[in-house]
Amino acid sequence: MTQIIAPRVRTVVLLLLAAACALLAGAGPASAHAAVTGSDPAQGAVVDKAPARISLTFSEQVALSDDSLRVLDPEGKRVDAGEPSNVSGTTYAVRLHSGLPDGTYTVAYQVVSADSHPVAGAYTFSIGAPSKTSVSVSGQSTDDGVVGWLYGFGRYVSYAGFIVMAGGAAFVLACWPRGSGVRPVQRFVVSGWLALTAATLALLLLRGSFTGSGKVADVFDLSLLGQVLQTKTGAALVSRLLLLAAAALFIAVLFGAYDKREDPQEKRDLTFGLAIGGVVVAAGLAASWAMSEHASVGLQAGIAMPVDVLHLLAVAAWLGGLGALLVALYRAPADAPVDASAVRRFSRVAFGSVLALITTGTYQSWRQLGSWSAFTDTRYGQLLLAKIALVAVLVGVAWISRRWTGRLAETVPASAEREKARVGAGADASAGAGADASAGAGADASEVAAGNAEPDVTGDDRTGTDTKADAYTGDQPDPKPADTKRAAQLARQRAAQDAARQKRLRDADPNRSGLRRSVLAEAGIAVVLLAVTTVLTQTEPGRTEEEAKAATSSSAAASPDTGASGALTLNMPFDTGGKDGKGIVTVDLDPARVGDNEMHVYVERPNGRAFDIPEVKVDFTLKAKDIGPLPVVPDHLATGHWSANGVQIPMAGDWKVDVTVRTSDIDEVTVSKNAQIG
């Protein structure tokens, strides 16, 4: 039955691994953790005069570089002057050249938020009236592409390496001290250290390009590396490398001096010292994440960072210990299997870790979401729900493992004892027959069947009737080469038979087999859970996202000149060439969106005084859709003031507004501007 079920469980675990890889590959760019909550000029605004500067307000403090804020004219040329600066709080500005002509300008920003994640984007505003622009505002994310994917994968490997190293070492020290001498467990812990070290070095190299150009060629740019080392994230990565050196010493002592200690008192003292040192190093490594990411900014940062450290340690103790237990169950030698007491101790450690995770996770969820609606209305909340569901499934499977643990027997079952006696007798009988067809085989078989750890390979029956056996016992000082070779062959045969017997004994207990399958399923779910957690740490917190939406809505409501939410104002100078032929015509369209609109037209002399003209007409044309011109003839209301109600705009787009002004019977001119309506 074990041979049928185990492959199925392995298949499920492989599918879960594939799901984790797909989740990481399809996660997309990391969302910004600092959001733009306001700008001046506002997005889409049309201003009469060129501003002296542009400013952006973020939801938290950000780090700037020389090119963090750029302003481009319709032809794509930079018109910003000087370096960007922090003018107040979380507002940052850059000065503009004077005398900018009318047209649509693009503001591109690229900064690093206080929690170390890159923030990039762009928007447009117009001077005088909107115009065509050659600047594309799409594809502004700095972490899109190969570098962004590699950086995200490096973060996943770093988390996994920490969990494997810290959790595996904790399992050995707290649950199964004999595991310090088991080679597969040693390799498991060391592989975690190697993965974390390699990932940290890779993140340090990728960081400059990740927060900057996003180009693979910039990964090995030493000047960028120097800039990274001066940032909070760079300092955290370097600190992690230094702590990994201390972790290497800890691992060397754990699998070296600790494993070789035989005196109980010395071993207890060393256990205490390793426990204290291990907790300090693991907490320091966890702090390298907590002090540079989500927990380090925002609400109650002084409480959030220690809570985050505790959360990471609990994850490592549970999932890392689970991985070490899986390795012990599947790869540990049969003569040194993980015993039931070790499994029970780990069950208690895992239960305490789950309680710590629930407590710290509840606090983190409240801090990052802020409202129940954020669970469903934000991507962070949706990922958090997925994580909670996976944790619930994992706890359910862990409960099944706990039941298998309760059934696990300390002693070998009777069926296994019979198998042991049968295999041992058969092995020795076969080996003895090859060396001696007489009583030696029976004696060896009896000894092995009785449970001797090292079967007698000498063939000595002490009867004095076998000269070959006497040669192996030392009665002849110089054994023949053929006899020595034969003895070596017998030793190898018996070692192979003993290894096969031990494997059968290891797999004989159905309770142990059931525990192996359930732990394997836990490990597969844990891999997917870690992938979801990695994506979650790269996603904008729900509280920040909702605050940014609220601020953007307030900003839009307070901006009457934006094309989608308030009146659109177009100022167009004209000159018909005749007497009193110069002036300015102003068109106000309210609310400047699809459907009914109210239009007002004002005509003023160059000195600002209103005056009447014989005729004014307005046409709307959407060339992209071949709509128009749609003529509108406004009614005269007062001196220099015309109005029209029910002006229909059939669809949103970049509309051309033509105004025909006639100042006499023969003096007439048409002026125009483009405007985004809808």
Solvent accessible surface area in square Angstrom, and as a share of the most:
residue,aa,sasa,rsa
1,M,175,0.78
2,T,48,0.28
3,Q,159,0.70
4,I,107,0.54
5,I,43,0.22
6,A,8,0.06
7,P,61,0.38
8,R,158,0.58
9,V,25,0.14
10,R,105,0.38
11,T,73,0.43
12,V,78,0.45
13,V,15,0.09
14,L,115,0.57
15,L,118,0.59
16,L,43,0.21
17,L,65,0.33
18,A,59,0.45
19,A,48,0.37
20,A,2,0.01
21,C,85,0.51
22,A,65,0.50
23,L,54,0.27
24,L,23,0.11
25,A,60,0.47
26,G,65,0.63
27,A,15,0.12
28,G,45,0.43
29,P,59,0.37
30,A,15,0.12
31,S,36,0.23
32,A,29,0.22
33,H,1,0.01
34,A,0,0.00
35,A,13,0.10
36,V,38,0.22
37,T,26,0.15
38,G,18,0.17
39,S,28,0.18
40,D,93,0.48
41,P,7,0.04
42,A,17,0.13
43,Q,125,0.56
44,G,36,0.35
45,A,8,0.06
46,V,9,0.05
47,V,37,0.21
48,D,93,0.48
49,K,169,0.72
50,A,37,0.29
51,P,30,0.19
52,A,84,0.65
53,R,116,0.42
54,I,0,0.00
55,S,13,0.09
56,L,0,0.00
57,T,43,0.25
58,F,3,0.01
59,S,39,0.25
60,E,29,0.13
61,Q,94,0.42
62,V,16,0.09
63,A,58,0.45
64,L,56,0.28
65,S,70,0.45
66,D,90,0.47
67,D,78,0.40
68,S,2,0.01
69,L,0,0.00
70,R,73,0.27
71,V,0,0.00
72,L,19,0.09
73,D,22,0.11
74,P,30,0.19
75,E,124,0.56
76,G,32,0.31
77,K,127,0.54
78,R,105,0.38
79,V,12,0.07
80,D,16,0.08
81,A,20,0.16
82,G,49,0.47
83,E,124,0.55
84,P,15,0.09
85,S,58,0.37
86,N,76,0.39
87,V,58,0.33
88,S,71,0.46
89,G,50,0.48
90,T,37,0.21
91,T,27,0.16
92,Y,5,0.02
93,A,4,0.03
94,V,3,0.02
95,R,146,0.53
96,L,13,0.06
97,H,91,0.41
98,S,113,0.73
99,G,74,0.71
100,L,20,0.10
101,P,92,0.58
102,D,84,0.44
103,G,2,0.02
104,T,12,0.07
105,Y,0,0.00
106,T,1,0.01
107,V,0,0.00
108,A,5,0.04
109,Y,32,0.12
110,Q,58,0.26
111,V,3,0.01
112,V,33,0.19
113,S,4,0.03
114,A,26,0.20
115,D,2,0.01
116,S,8,0.05
117,H,6,0.02
118,P,7,0.04
119,V,4,0.03
120,A,29,0.22
121,G,11,0.10
122,A,24,0.19
123,Y,14,0.05
124,T,39,0.22
125,F,2,0.01
126,S,6,0.04
127,I,3,0.01
128,G,8,0.08
129,A,5,0.04
130,P,18,0.11
131,S,40,0.26
132,K,171,0.72
133,T,51,0.30
134,S,87,0.56
135,V,27,0.15
136,S,74,0.48
137,V,66,0.38
138,S,85,0.55
139,G,78,0.75
140,Q,53,0.23
141,S,49,0.32
142,T,13,0.07
143,D,7,0.04
144,D,88,0.46
145,G,45,0.44
146,V,92,0.53
147,V,1,0.00
148,G,10,0.09
149,W,114,0.40
150,L,68,0.34
151,Y,12,0.05
152,G,11,0.11
153,F,88,0.37
154,G,8,0.07
155,R,12,0.04
156,Y,28,0.11
157,V,38,0.22
158,S,0,0.00
159,Y,11,0.04
160,A,27,0.21
161,G,1,0.01
162,F,1,0.00
163,I,13,0.07
164,V,34,0.20
165,M,10,0.04
166,A,17,0.13
167,G,1,0.01
168,G,0,0.00
169,A,7,0.05
170,A,43,0.34
171,F,3,0.01
172,V,0,0.00
173,L,21,0.10
174,A,59,0.46
175,C,1,0.01
176,W,3,0.01
177,P,49,0.31
178,R,127,0.46
179,G,0,0.00
180,S,1,0.00
181,G,43,0.41
182,V,8,0.05
183,R,151,0.55
184,P,17,0.11
185,V,0,0.00
186,Q,30,0.13
187,R,134,0.49
188,F,35,0.15
189,V,0,0.00
190,V,58,0.33
191,S,54,0.35
192,G,2,0.02
193,W,53,0.19
194,L,99,0.49
195,A,33,0.26
196,L,0,0.00
197,T,26,0.15
198,A,62,0.48
199,A,5,0.04
200,T,0,0.00
201,L,86,0.43
202,A,41,0.31
203,L,5,0.03
204,L,18,0.09
205,L,64,0.32
206,L,15,0.07
207,R,11,0.04
208,G,6,0.06
209,S,0,0.00
210,F,7,0.03
211,T,25,0.15
212,G,20,0.19
213,S,63,0.40
214,G,19,0.18
215,K,128,0.54
216,V,85,0.49
217,A,91,0.71
218,D,35,0.18
219,V,15,0.08
220,F,153,0.64
221,D,53,0.28
222,L,138,0.69
223,S,71,0.46
224,L,40,0.20
225,L,42,0.21
226,G,30,0.29
227,Q,109,0.48
228,V,7,0.04
229,L,81,0.40
230,Q,159,0.71
231,T,64,0.37
232,K,93,0.39
233,T,14,0.08
234,G,0,0.00
235,A,54,0.42
236,A,12,0.09
237,L,6,0.03
238,V,53,0.31
239,S,50,0.32
240,R,7,0.03
241,L,41,0.20
242,L,128,0.64
243,L,49,0.24
244,L,2,0.01
245,A,65,0.50
246,A,42,0.33
247,A,4,0.03
248,A,38,0.30
249,L,123,0.61
250,F,29,0.12
251,I,13,0.07
252,A,63,0.49
253,V,42,0.24
254,L,0,0.00
255,F,28,0.12
256,G,18,0.18
257,A,40,0.31
258,Y,3,0.01
259,D,53,0.27
260,K,148,0.63
261,R,95,0.35
262,E,161,0.72
263,D,65,0.34
264,P,87,0.55
265,Q,94,0.42
266,E,89,0.40
267,K,50,0.21
268,R,143,0.52
269,D,85,0.44
270,L,41,0.20
271,T,38,0.22
272,F,143,0.59
273,G,40,0.39
274,L,13,0.07
275,A,37,0.29
276,I,95,0.48
277,G,30,0.29
278,G,16,0.16
279,V,94,0.54
280,V,98,0.56
281,V,25,0.14
282,A,16,0.12
283,A,30,0.23
284,G,22,0.21
285,L,1,0.00
286,A,0,0.00
287,A,22,0.17
288,S,7,0.05
289,W,7,0.03
290,A,1,0.01
291,M,114,0.51
292,S,5,0.03
293,E,21,0.09
294,H,23,0.10
295,A,6,0.05
296,S,21,0.14
297,V,25,0.15
298,G,64,0.61
299,L,75,0.37
300,Q,79,0.35
301,A,26,0.20
302,G,59,0.57
303,I,97,0.49
304,A,3,0.02
305,M,55,0.25
306,P,80,0.50
307,V,29,0.17
308,D,26,0.14
309,V,25,0.14
310,L,93,0.46
311,H,20,0.09
312,L,20,0.10
313,L,43,0.21
314,A,7,0.05
315,V,25,0.14
316,A,3,0.02
317,A,25,0.19
318,W,3,0.01
319,L,18,0.09
320,G,1,0.01
321,G,1,0.01
322,L,3,0.02
323,G,13,0.13
324,A,0,0.00
325,L,5,0.02
326,L,28,0.14
327,V,27,0.16
328,A,2,0.02
329,L,3,0.02
330,Y,36,0.14
331,R,159,0.58
332,A,1,0.01
333,P,60,0.38
334,A,23,0.17
335,D,101,0.52
336,A,24,0.19
337,P,44,0.27
338,V,1,0.00
339,D,38,0.20
340,A,1,0.01
341,S,39,0.25
342,A,0,0.00
343,V,3,0.02
344,R,85,0.31
345,R,80,0.29
346,F,11,0.05
347,S,20,0.13
348,R,147,0.53
349,V,56,0.32
350,A,13,0.10
351,F,121,0.50
352,G,36,0.35
353,S,9,0.06
354,V,21,0.12
355,L,93,0.46
356,A,26,0.20
357,L,22,0.11
358,I,101,0.51
359,T,97,0.56
360,T,5,0.03
361,G,19,0.18
362,T,88,0.51
363,Y,45,0.17
364,Q,38,0.17
365,S,21,0.13
366,W,123,0.43
367,R,11,0.04
368,Q,19,0.08
369,L,4,0.02
370,G,36,0.35
371,S,47,0.30
372,W,217,0.76
373,S,58,0.37
374,A,0,0.00
375,F,34,0.14
376,T,87,0.50
377,D,85,0.44
378,T,1,0.01
379,R,95,0.35
380,Y,15,0.06
381,G,0,0.00
382,Q,97,0.43
383,L,24,0.12
384,L,15,0.08
385,L,77,0.38
386,A,44,0.34
387,K,33,0.14
388,I,88,0.44
389,A,57,0.44
390,L,37,0.18
391,V,37,0.21
392,A,63,0.49
393,V,80,0.46
394,L,0,0.00
395,V,58,0.33
396,G,34,0.33
397,V,25,0.15
398,A,27,0.21
399,W,148,0.52
400,I,77,0.39
401,S,10,0.06
402,R,118,0.43
403,R,116,0.42
404,W,56,0.20
405,T,7,0.04
406,G,57,0.55
407,R,120,0.44
408,L,3,0.02
409,A,43,0.34
410,E,108,0.48
411,T,103,0.60
412,V,72,0.41
413,P,39,0.24
414,A,68,0.52
415,S,60,0.39
416,A,0,0.00
417,E,84,0.38
418,R,160,0.59
419,E,40,0.18
420,K,54,0.23
421,A,43,0.33
422,R,141,0.52
423,V,22,0.12
424,G,1,0.01
425,A,39,0.30
426,G,42,0.41
427,A,16,0.12
428,D,2,0.01
429,A,49,0.38
430,S,68,0.44
431,A,1,0.01
432,G,3,0.03
433,A,66,0.51
434,G,40,0.39
435,A,26,0.20
436,D,22,0.12
437,A,103,0.80
438,S,65,0.42
439,A,66,0.51
440,G,5,0.05
441,A,13,0.10
442,G,43,0.41
443,A,45,0.35
444,D,7,0.03
445,A,13,0.10
446,S,71,0.46
447,E,69,0.31
448,V,9,0.05
449,A,38,0.30
450,A,85,0.66
451,G,36,0.35
452,N,64,0.33
453,A,92,0.72
454,E,149,0.67
455,P,28,0.18
456,D,41,0.21
457,V,51,0.30
458,T,47,0.27
459,G,11,0.11
460,D,23,0.12
461,D,28,0.14
462,R,188,0.68
463,T,77,0.45
464,G,61,0.59
465,T,115,0.67
466,D,24,0.12
467,T,95,0.55
468,K,119,0.51
469,A,4,0.03
470,D,31,0.16
471,A,7,0.05
472,Y,45,0.17
473,T,37,0.21
474,G,55,0.53
475,D,94,0.49
476,Q,78,0.35
477,P,124,0.78
478,D,122,0.63
479,P,61,0.38
480,K,135,0.57
481,P,115,0.73
482,A,72,0.56
483,D,22,0.12
484,T,75,0.44
485,K,133,0.56
486,R,75,0.27
487,A,24,0.18
488,A,41,0.32
489,Q,59,0.26
490,L,2,0.01
491,A,39,0.30
492,R,151,0.55
493,Q,80,0.35
494,R,13,0.05
495,A,64,0.49
496,A,65,0.50
497,Q,50,0.22
498,D,28,0.15
499,A,59,0.45
500,A,55,0.43
501,R,22,0.08
502,Q,42,0.19
503,K,115,0.49
504,R,122,0.45
505,L,34,0.17
506,R,44,0.16
507,D,48,0.25
508,A,34,0.26
509,D,11,0.06
510,P,90,0.56
511,N,33,0.17
512,R,27,0.10
513,S,3,0.02
514,G,1,0.01
515,L,1,0.01
516,R,23,0.08
517,R,39,0.14
518,S,10,0.06
519,V,1,0.00
520,L,20,0.10
521,A,26,0.20
522,E,5,0.02
523,A,18,0.14
524,G,1,0.01
525,I,16,0.08
526,A,11,0.08
527,V,39,0.23
528,V,16,0.09
529,L,10,0.05
530,L,18,0.09
531,A,0,0.00
532,V,8,0.05
533,T,28,0.16
534,T,1,0.00
535,V,4,0.02
536,L,11,0.05
537,T,25,0.14
538,Q,18,0.08
539,T,3,0.01
540,E,24,0.11
541,P,10,0.06
542,G,0,0.00
543,R,62,0.23
544,T,20,0.11
545,E,35,0.16
546,E,50,0.23
547,E,94,0.42
548,A,11,0.08
549,K,106,0.45
550,A,61,0.47
551,A,29,0.23
552,T,74,0.43
553,S,71,0.45
554,S,73,0.47
555,S,34,0.22
556,A,40,0.31
557,A,90,0.69
558,A,80,0.62
559,S,22,0.14
560,P,90,0.57
561,D,54,0.28
562,T,11,0.07
563,G,11,0.10
564,A,69,0.53
565,S,61,0.39
566,G,9,0.09
567,A,27,0.21
568,L,3,0.02
569,T,36,0.21
570,L,3,0.01
571,N,41,0.21
572,M,3,0.01
573,P,97,0.61
574,F,11,0.05
575,D,72,0.37
576,T,19,0.11
577,G,67,0.65
578,G,28,0.27
579,K,180,0.76
580,D,77,0.40
581,G,2,0.02
582,K,123,0.52
583,G,4,0.04
584,I,63,0.32
585,V,0,0.00
586,T,20,0.12
587,V,3,0.02
588,D,35,0.18
589,L,4,0.02
590,D,66,0.34
591,P,29,0.18
592,A,0,0.00
593,R,131,0.48
594,V,75,0.43
595,G,23,0.22
596,D,91,0.47
597,N,5,0.02
598,E,69,0.31
599,M,0,0.00
600,H,40,0.18
601,V,0,0.00
602,Y,73,0.28
603,V,0,0.00
604,E,60,0.27
605,R,77,0.28
606,P,96,0.60
607,N,109,0.56
608,G,44,0.42
609,R,173,0.63
610,A,53,0.41
611,F,15,0.06
612,D,71,0.37
613,I,14,0.07
614,P,78,0.49
615,E,59,0.26
616,V,4,0.03
617,K,77,0.32
618,V,0,0.00
619,D,35,0.18
620,F,3,0.01
621,T,20,0.11
622,L,3,0.01
623,K,136,0.58
624,A,91,0.70
625,K,125,0.53
626,D,133,0.69
627,I,36,0.18
628,G,38,0.36
629,P,88,0.55
630,L,60,0.30
631,P,103,0.65
632,V,24,0.14
633,V,104,0.60
634,P,9,0.05
635,D,96,0.50
636,H,95,0.42
637,L,103,0.51
638,A,52,0.40
639,T,83,0.48
640,G,1,0.01
641,H,38,0.17
642,W,14,0.05
643,S,11,0.07
644,A,13,0.10
645,N,121,0.62
646,G,43,0.41
647,V,7,0.04
648,Q,104,0.46
649,I,1,0.00
650,P,68,0.43
651,M,73,0.32
652,A,50,0.39
653,G,14,0.14
654,D,62,0.32
655,W,0,0.00
656,K,57,0.24
657,V,1,0.01
658,D,24,0.12
659,V,0,0.00
660,T,16,0.09
661,V,0,0.00
662,R,56,0.20
663,T,21,0.12
664,S,36,0.23
665,D,130,0.67
666,I,156,0.79
667,D,27,0.14
668,E,94,0.42
669,V,43,0.24
670,T,76,0.44
671,V,25,0.15
672,S,50,0.32
673,K,33,0.14
674,N,38,0.19
675,A,0,0.00
676,Q,92,0.41
677,I,0,0.00
678,G,34,0.32
